[in-house]
Amino acid sequence: MLRNVFRNSRWLVRRKINSSAVCSLQNNPIKKTLQSLFYNNNSSSRLFSSSSQESQISDNLSPAVYDKICTETLESLSEYFEELIDQSSNLKGADVTFSDGVLTVALGSNYGTYVINRQTPNKQIWLSSPTSGPKRYDLILDNGGYWLYKHDGVTLHQLLQNELSKIVDNADFGKCSHAVV
């Protein structure tokens, strides 16, 4: 079934069907099936559904606003990581580097390296964690803007809080810009 959907999608793009024909596909049962596969409709979780929360993603956000929020977030994280390293006795060899939109936090051979970087074309922040692996965070515009991994509903700062609290005492990423912990 998915193969037919993708095949039909390619055919529509090749034929450049006018927008009125595409609009008639809005209530298509295939679309509803795909939505049920890709979106969790459980209203008690923070995962995205096809309802109101989907519209809060930064799709229509101007590049200047995205860049400002992303830079504030990464600079804030960089400063906080440096503060954590200075205060922690078990991270003496750790290093924080922030350059060209890439924040690298090398916590040493015992704890690994975090890489957090901006993805301007997607309007996302990408995280590579030695504990949880790679994740892509979307900007949610509520509460001054925060970064959410839409597959599990955990914010960037929540994940960092959970993982680094196992390494460092008194880690509080709620102090950072655009944080929801």
Backbone as CSV, one residue per row, in Angstrom:
resi,resn,N_x,N_y,N_z,CA_x,CA_y,CA_z,C_x,C_y,C_z
1,MET,0.819,-1.187,0.000,0.000,0.000,0.000,0.866,1.254,0.000
2,LEU,1.896,1.273,0.852,2.773,2.437,0.893,3.494,2.640,-0.435
3,ARG,3.860,1.543,-1.076,4.529,1.651,-2.358,3.626,2.371,-3.364
4,ASN,2.330,2.044,-3.352,1.391,2.710,-4.258,1.242,4.182,-3.920
5,VAL,1.223,4.512,-2.647,1.119,5.915,-2.247,2.318,6.694,-2.755
6,PHE,3.531,6.155,-2.548,4.725,6.845,-3.004,4.778,6.924,-4.524
7,ARG,4.363,5.870,-5.194,4.336,5.866,-6.654,3.363,6.934,-7.155
8,ASN,2.178,7.014,-6.526,1.202,8.029,-6.912,1.710,9.428,-6.597
9,SER,2.427,9.584,-5.513,2.977,10.888,-5.164,3.981,11.342,-6.208
10,ARG,4.852,10.434,-6.632,5.819,10.795,-7.685,5.093,11.149,-8.977
11,TRP,4.023,10.417,-9.288,3.277,10.686,-10.501,2.649,12.076,-10.424
12,LEU,2.104,12.440,-9.266,1.501,13.759,-9.100,2.533,14.867,-9.286
13,VAL,3.715,14.669,-8.760,4.759,15.675,-8.903,5.180,15.798,-10.348
14,ARG,5.341,14.668,-11.018,5.756,14.712,-12.419,4.712,15.398,-13.294
15,ARG,3.460,15.167,-13.026,2.379,15.732,-13.833,2.017,17.157,-13.434
16,LYS,2.508,17.582,-12.270,2.233,18.922,-11.766,0.746,19.232,-11.799
17,ILE,-0.011,18.389,-11.156,-1.454,18.562,-11.101,-1.768,19.863,-10.387
18,ASN,-2.794,20.539,-10.869,-3.136,21.826,-10.267,-3.606,21.651,-8.831
19,SER,-3.574,22.715,-8.080,-3.839,22.637,-6.646,-5.271,22.214,-6.331
20,SER,-6.210,22.463,-7.213,-7.577,22.049,-6.911,-7.718,20.535,-6.911
21,ALA,-6.982,19.858,-7.775,-7.035,18.401,-7.789,-6.356,17.827,-6.551
22,VAL,-5.265,18.461,-6.130,-4.575,18.000,-4.943,-5.435,18.233,-3.709
23,CYS,-6.156,19.347,-3.670,-7.021,19.636,-2.526,-8.112,18.588,-2.380
24,SER,-8.534,17.984,-3.480,-9.570,16.966,-3.387,-9.063,15.702,-2.693
25,LEU,-7.735,15.594,-2.527,-7.164,14.433,-1.851,-7.126,14.603,-0.339
26,GLN,-7.546,15.754,0.182,-7.415,16.039,1.610,-8.134,15.025,2.496
27,ASN,-9.279,14.524,2.102,-10.020,13.572,2.927,-9.847,12.138,2.444
28,ASN,-8.763,11.894,1.780,-8.458,10.593,1.226,-8.184,9.588,2.355
29,PRO,-8.747,8.369,2.279,-8.491,7.369,3.315,-7.018,6.957,3.388
30,ILE,-6.291,7.054,2.295,-4.867,6.712,2.312,-4.113,7.708,3.185
31,LYS,-4.475,8.988,3.074,-3.834,10.007,3.902,-4.100,9.728,5.386
32,LYS,-5.341,9.356,5.701,-5.669,9.058,7.093,-4.890,7.849,7.603
33,THR,-4.687,6.864,6.740,-3.908,5.692,7.118,-2.467,6.081,7.388
34,LEU,-1.889,6.914,6.524,-0.519,7.358,6.732,-0.393,8.166,8.016
35,GLN,-1.365,9.026,8.280,-1.327,9.812,9.516,-1.374,8.910,10.741
36,SER,-2.186,7.866,10.675,-2.260,6.972,11.825,-0.958,6.200,12.005
37,LEU,-0.211,5.969,10.908,1.066,5.284,11.018,2.150,6.190,11.591
38,PHE,2.155,7.474,11.184,3.242,8.369,11.533,2.979,9.246,12.740
39,TYR,1.733,9.405,13.157,1.419,10.267,14.288,0.684,9.472,15.353
40,ASN,1.041,9.700,16.582,0.371,9.058,17.701,-0.816,9.925,18.083
41,ASN,-2.003,9.385,18.083,-3.196,10.160,18.385,-3.575,10.100,19.855
42,ASN,-2.679,9.660,20.711,-2.934,9.609,22.147,-2.813,11.018,22.704
43,SER,-3.923,11.595,23.152,-3.916,12.986,23.577,-3.198,13.187,24.899
44,SER,-2.945,12.140,25.662,-2.276,12.307,26.945,-0.767,12.451,26.794
45,SER,-0.221,12.098,25.650,1.218,12.232,25.462,1.516,13.534,24.745
46,ARG,2.797,13.868,24.666,3.185,15.091,23.997,3.596,14.812,22.564
47,LEU,3.372,13.605,22.072,3.678,13.303,20.692,2.714,14.046,19.792
48,PHE,3.119,14.274,18.578,2.299,15.054,17.673,1.152,14.233,17.121
49,SER,0.041,14.850,17.027,-1.100,14.261,16.354,-1.422,15.158,15.183
50,SER,-2.461,14.860,14.471,-2.816,15.685,13.330,-3.701,16.848,13.764
51,SER,-3.641,17.225,15.017,-4.482,18.301,15.528,-3.684,19.570,15.744
52,SER,-3.995,20.306,16.786,-3.488,21.656,16.971,-1.986,21.738,17.193
53,GLN,-1.368,20.751,17.836,0.042,20.879,18.149,0.903,20.867,16.899
54,GLU,0.444,20.216,15.852,1.207,20.154,14.624,1.443,21.540,14.044
55,SER,0.502,22.453,14.228,0.637,23.786,13.676,1.623,24.640,14.450
56,GLN,2.081,24.183,15.602,2.996,24.958,16.416,4.456,24.707,16.054
57,ILE,4.712,23.788,15.146,6.072,23.541,14.691,6.513,24.744,13.856
58,SER,7.802,24.962,13.771,8.355,26.167,13.170,8.380,26.159,11.644
59,ASP,7.460,25.470,10.966,7.482,25.400,9.518,7.406,26.770,8.848
60,ASN,6.567,27.648,9.361,6.370,28.963,8.745,7.212,30.040,9.405
61,LEU,8.164,29.676,10.186,9.011,30.603,10.906,10.019,31.235,9.955
62,SER,10.239,32.528,10.107,11.210,33.195,9.240,12.619,32.728,9.608
63,PRO,13.516,32.689,8.635,14.888,32.254,8.913,15.591,33.124,9.957
64,ALA,15.290,34.406,9.992,15.939,35.296,10.967,15.528,34.960,12.394
65,VAL,14.240,34.671,12.599,13.757,34.329,13.938,14.319,32.968,14.353
66,TYR,14.297,31.999,13.442,14.883,30.691,13.738,16.350,30.842,14.128
67,ASP,17.097,31.611,13.346,18.520,31.795,13.602,18.751,32.424,14.975
68,LYS,17.937,33.408,15.330,18.080,34.082,16.629,17.827,33.106,17.778
69,ILE,16.726,32.363,17.701,16.379,31.419,18.769,17.411,30.296,18.849
70,CYS,17.848,29.813,17.720,18.828,28.729,17.685,20.166,29.189,18.273
71,THR,20.603,30.386,17.895,21.858,30.920,18.417,21.772,31.136,19.921
72,GLU,20.662,31.693,20.389,20.475,31.887,21.829,20.528,30.557,22.572
73,THR,19.888,29.543,22.004,19.867,28.222,22.644,21.265,27.630,22.716
74,LEU,21.980,27.634,21.605,23.304,27.015,21.568,24.310,27.777,22.435
75,GLU,24.257,29.110,22.411,25.162,29.891,23.259,24.871,29.650,24.737
76,SER,23.593,29.592,25.076,23.198,29.331,26.457,23.672,27.951,26.915
77,LEU,23.496,26.953,26.055,23.972,25.603,26.378,25.491,25.574,26.526
78,SER,26.186,26.277,25.649,27.646,26.327,25.714,28.111,26.918,27.037
79,GLU,27.513,28.026,27.435,27.878,28.660,28.709,27.553,27.748,29.890
80,TYR,26.413,27.078,29.836,26.033,26.220,30.955,26.927,24.984,31.041
81,PHE,27.284,24.414,29.892,28.198,23.269,29.917,29.544,23.671,30.502
82,GLU,30.054,24.861,30.145,31.316,25.333,30.712,31.200,25.497,32.223
83,GLU,30.073,26.023,32.686,29.833,26.173,34.116,29.804,24.815,34.815
84,LEU,29.117,23.851,34.221,29.061,22.502,34.800,30.440,21.865,34.904
85,ILE,31.223,22.023,33.856,32.562,21.427,33.835,33.444,22.071,34.897
86,ASP,33.350,23.393,35.043,34.156,24.084,36.050,33.790,23.649,37.461
87,GLN,32.517,23.350,37.698,32.053,22.996,39.034,32.230,21.520,39.374
88,SER,32.408,20.687,38.375,32.443,19.247,38.612,33.878,18.736,38.738
89,SER,34.101,17.922,39.754,35.437,17.373,39.974,35.722,16.172,39.060
90,ASN,34.698,15.489,38.600,34.924,14.305,37.763,34.974,14.632,36.263
91,LEU,34.935,15.906,35.898,35.021,16.300,34.490,36.207,17.230,34.237
92,LYS,37.316,16.998,34.888,38.465,17.896,34.779,39.051,17.958,33.373
93,GLY,39.019,16.886,32.623,39.584,16.887,31.280,38.583,17.245,30.193
94,ALA,37.390,17.653,30.576,36.329,17.928,29.601,36.586,19.237,28.871
95,ASP,35.977,19.358,27.678,36.184,20.546,26.853,34.891,20.905,26.139
96,VAL,34.619,22.203,26.039,33.441,22.709,25.334,33.918,23.596,24.194
97,THR,33.411,23.331,22.991,33.756,24.134,21.825,32.470,24.528,21.108
98,PHE,32.320,25.819,20.830,31.160,26.290,20.071,31.663,27.141,18.922
99,SER,31.437,26.667,17.700,31.911,27.363,16.514,31.029,27.034,15.323
100,ASP,30.648,28.051,14.572,29.856,27.890,13.340,28.587,27.086,13.554
101,GLY,27.916,27.310,14.669,26.657,26.641,14.926,26.774,25.214,15.396
102,VAL,27.984,24.790,15.758,28.200,23.430,16.247,28.776,23.506,17.658
103,LEU,28.065,22.920,18.603,28.507,22.849,19.991,29.000,21.431,20.256
104,THR,30.279,21.314,20.610,30.880,20.018,20.904,31.276,19.996,22.370
105,VAL,30.770,19.022,23.102,31.066,18.884,24.525,31.720,17.529,24.727
106,ALA,33.046,17.554,24.856,33.813,16.324,25.082,33.967,16.144,26.583
107,LEU,33.287,15.155,27.122,33.288,14.929,28.567,34.347,13.920,29.013
108,GLY,35.199,13.516,28.108,36.248,12.559,28.441,35.886,11.155,27.999
109,SER,36.859,10.264,28.114,36.665,8.900,27.619,35.620,8.119,28.418
110,ASN,35.402,8.489,29.668,34.414,7.777,30.484,32.977,8.100,30.098
111,TYR,32.730,9.323,29.603,31.354,9.775,29.371,31.027,10.076,27.917
112,GLY,32.000,10.219,27.057,31.743,10.440,25.642,31.624,11.906,25.258
113,THR,31.140,12.134,24.045,31.059,13.477,23.478,29.652,13.760,22.995
114,TYR,29.131,14.914,23.370,27.859,15.410,22.865,28.153,16.398,21.745
115,VAL,27.403,16.274,20.649,27.487,17.250,19.566,26.078,17.771,19.330
116,ILE,25.934,19.085,19.424,24.640,19.732,19.218,24.847,20.778,18.131
117,ASN,24.086,20.676,17.060,24.281,21.626,15.966,22.971,22.036,15.322
118,ARG,23.016,23.200,14.698,21.842,23.722,14.003,21.726,23.070,12.625
119,GLN,20.496,22.887,12.192,20.197,22.413,10.841,19.244,23.429,10.224
120,THR,19.811,24.470,9.650,19.029,25.600,9.151,18.008,25.204,8.085
121,PRO,18.338,24.366,7.113,17.320,24.028,6.104,16.071,23.375,6.700
122,ASN,16.249,22.577,7.758,15.121,21.884,8.386,14.525,22.656,9.552
123,LYS,15.178,23.754,9.938,14.798,24.533,11.120,14.763,23.635,12.357
124,GLN,15.843,22.895,12.543,15.963,21.954,13.651,17.299,22.138,14.354
125,ILE,17.396,21.547,15.530,18.666,21.343,16.207,18.864,19.841,16.287
126,TRP,20.052,19.398,15.894,20.372,17.977,15.936,21.303,17.717,17.109
127,LEU,21.067,16.618,17.792,21.880,16.212,18.933,22.440,14.826,18.666
128,SER,23.716,14.675,18.948,24.329,13.350,18.960,24.794,13.113,20.390
129,SER,24.174,12.151,21.040,24.450,11.862,22.448,25.157,10.516,22.569
130,PRO,26.172,10.432,23.433,26.817,9.131,23.634,25.913,8.134,24.355
131,THR,24.858,8.627,24.979,23.942,7.758,25.719,22.722,7.373,24.885
132,SER,22.043,8.359,24.325,20.776,8.091,23.635,20.877,8.107,22.113
133,GLY,22.017,8.477,21.561,22.188,8.470,20.108,21.722,9.761,19.467
134,PRO,21.459,9.722,18.149,21.084,10.936,17.425,19.597,11.264,17.577
135,LYS,19.314,12.559,17.656,17.933,13.036,17.728,17.830,14.364,17.000
136,ARG,16.639,14.634,16.454,16.381,15.883,15.725,15.256,16.627,16.420
137,TYR,15.548,17.829,16.862,14.599,18.610,17.653,13.980,19.721,16.816
138,ASP,12.646,19.796,16.877,11.895,20.845,16.198,11.606,21.969,17.177
139,LEU,11.553,23.180,16.652,11.236,24.342,17.474,9.731,24.452,17.646
140,ILE,9.282,24.458,18.883,7.873,24.662,19.214,7.758,26.084,19.744
141,LEU,6.821,26.839,19.226,6.772,28.266,19.508,6.044,28.634,20.793
142,ASP,5.510,27.673,21.530,4.861,27.965,22.811,5.912,28.309,23.862
143,ASN,5.498,29.031,24.896,6.352,29.334,26.055,7.689,29.964,25.669
144,GLY,7.695,30.828,24.685,8.925,31.494,24.278,9.792,30.672,23.353
145,GLY,9.332,29.501,22.983,10.078,28.634,22.074,10.898,27.609,22.834
146,TYR,10.773,26.345,22.455,11.583,25.274,23.022,11.735,24.193,21.959
147,TRP,12.684,23.298,22.194,13.060,22.282,21.211,12.529,20.920,21.645
148,LEU,11.743,20.284,20.769,11.057,19.042,21.094,11.391,17.956,20.080
149,TYR,11.728,16.765,20.586,11.902,15.590,19.730,10.522,14.971,19.576
150,LYS,9.953,15.075,18.403,8.541,14.732,18.229,8.244,13.237,18.323
151,HIS,9.252,12.398,18.287,8.999,10.957,18.366,8.754,10.454,19.787
152,ASP,9.331,11.145,20.764,9.097,10.712,22.146,8.567,11.830,23.043
153,GLY,8.438,13.047,22.522,7.867,14.145,23.288,8.774,14.710,24.361
154,VAL,10.067,14.414,24.307,11.026,14.910,25.292,11.761,16.110,24.700
155,THR,11.881,17.165,25.492,12.586,18.353,25.012,14.094,18.133,25.067
156,LEU,14.805,18.962,24.328,16.264,18.907,24.307,16.829,19.065,25.716
157,HIS,16.329,20.045,26.440,16.847,20.323,27.770,16.475,19.229,28.779
158,GLN,15.316,18.612,28.601,14.942,17.480,29.464,15.907,16.315,29.280
159,LEU,16.215,16.010,28.027,17.126,14.900,27.750,18.502,15.182,28.342
160,LEU,19.015,16.393,28.114,20.318,16.741,28.669,20.290,16.688,30.201
161,GLN,19.201,17.168,30.784,19.035,17.131,32.240,19.096,15.682,32.750
162,ASN,18.345,14.797,32.101,18.295,13.392,32.529,19.648,12.698,32.382
163,GLU,20.320,12.927,31.246,21.576,12.221,31.001,22.721,12.785,31.837
164,LEU,22.810,14.092,31.944,23.942,14.681,32.656,23.776,14.670,34.170
165,SER,22.543,14.514,34.648,22.370,14.409,36.097,22.950,13.093,36.626
166,LYS,23.181,12.136,35.747,23.837,10.887,36.137,25.353,11.054,36.235
167,ILE,25.865,12.130,35.631,27.306,12.383,35.614,27.679,13.479,36.611
168,VAL,26.859,14.528,36.664,27.162,15.721,37.443,26.028,15.971,38.431
169,ASP,26.376,16.297,39.653,25.358,16.677,40.636,24.853,18.083,40.330
170,ASN,23.600,18.326,40.629,22.980,19.647,40.518,22.926,20.194,39.096
171,ALA,22.797,19.344,38.106,22.617,19.816,36.737,21.192,20.350,36.590
172,ASP,21.070,21.586,36.117,19.755,22.206,35.953,19.720,22.957,34.632
173,PHE,19.297,22.274,33.584,19.246,22.885,32.259,18.050,23.811,32.090
174,GLY,17.215,23.906,33.111,16.105,24.856,33.083,16.580,26.297,33.118
175,LYS,17.844,26.524,33.500,18.426,27.862,33.520,18.730,28.382,32.122
176,CYS,18.836,27.492,31.155,19.247,27.856,29.796,18.121,28.541,29.038
177,SER,18.481,29.266,27.999,17.493,29.924,27.139,16.682,28.887,26.386
178,HIS,15.403,29.164,26.243,14.457,28.325,25.488,14.409,26.899,26.030
179,ALA,14.409,26.800,27.367,14.389,25.499,28.032,13.024,25.221,28.629
180,VAL,12.562,23.996,28.448,11.408,23.476,29.160,11.865,22.148,29.737
181,VAL,11.972,22.092,31.051,12.476,20.878,31.712,11.351,20.242,32.498
